[in-house]
Amino acid sequence: MAYLRHMRFFLHHILAFVVLVAVSCDVQAQIGRKNLPSFDDRPYHFGFILSGNQSDFDYALVDNDSSTFKSVFNTPRPGFNLHLMGSYTLSRHWRVRFAPGLSFQDRVLTYTFRSESSTGSDLTDDRATEAVYLDVPVYLKWRTDRVNNVAAYALIGSKYSRDFQSQENSNVVRGNDNELVEADILRLKRGNLSADFGGGLDFFLPYFKFSIQVKTELGLRNVLVPDFSKFASPLEYLRTRSFVVSFCFEG
């Protein structure tokens, strides 16, 4: 997909910005200046999140009696997320965060099949899934007290996702008995549910709060659409998983 070509450029500039933020916070801490001293007095805060992700599958194989299927290999792929964010303060240390947005995630399964000829070599076939999710997450955030202009936090929550590019009902071939017999794509269900957990650091800058966050997303639903294709039949289940590095801007 075209957005992947810009991923490295995007991350390089974000990392450069992170270095500048860290240097700025260190200088301000040394001179004893506390930024945004009344930030936590307000119950509501809003912002946005820019993220890079690396996504793949958690999967298991069934006992397969196919004479051609040999193995399948999981290949993580990069992507990125764009989310809005709203935060509500419950108490001194606890907050609820709502962060709807879009997540672009690519995953690849590489299948190996035995050649049907006795002298032929093994055949490989990559099945790429390109997902554009509308994410609706809710998180519970626990944060430490500020030390000068820095605070640490932990995050846990769940997320419902809807894939705009799902081919759940596409490319279905049916036999004489109206049963699925073949499909030349790996079909995934449109809806997904995941458990998310991670943590990060809040940096209080002169005009806004900036956060660096890492998070793991573990899919709870089997998103595999079962059919009799050579790609779906060897699999017992497919669950999504992602590792996400986020940069949060909150005012």
Number of C-alpha atoms within 10 A of each C-alpha: 8 6 9 16 9 10 15 12 10 15 16 11 10 16 12 10 12 16 11 12 17 13 12 14 21 15 12 17 16 9 8 11 14 18 20 15 12 8 14 12 9 9 12 16 15 15 17 17 21 17 21 22 24 19 21 22 20 13 15 11 14 10 9 12 8 12 10 15 19 15 13 19 11 15 16 18 17 19 25 22 20 18 19 17 18 16 19 17 17 13 10 12 12 16 18 18 22 19 21 21 18 19 22 21 25 22 22 18 19 15 19 17 18 17 15 12 8 7 7 9 11 14 14 15 12 15 16 15 19 18 20 19 22 19 21 17 20 18 19 18 22 17 18 15 11 13 10 18 21 22 16 18 18 18 20 18 18 18 21 17 21 19 22 13 13 18 18 17 11 10 13 17 15 12 9 7 7 8 12 15 15 17 18 13 17 20 24 23 17 19 17 20 22 21 17 21 18 18 18 20 18 21 23 24 17 15 10 14 19 21 22 18 21 19 19 20 21 20 23 16 15 18 19 20 17 18 18 14 18 19 23 22 18 22 17 14 19 21 20 22 21 23 19 20 20 21 18 20 19 19 14
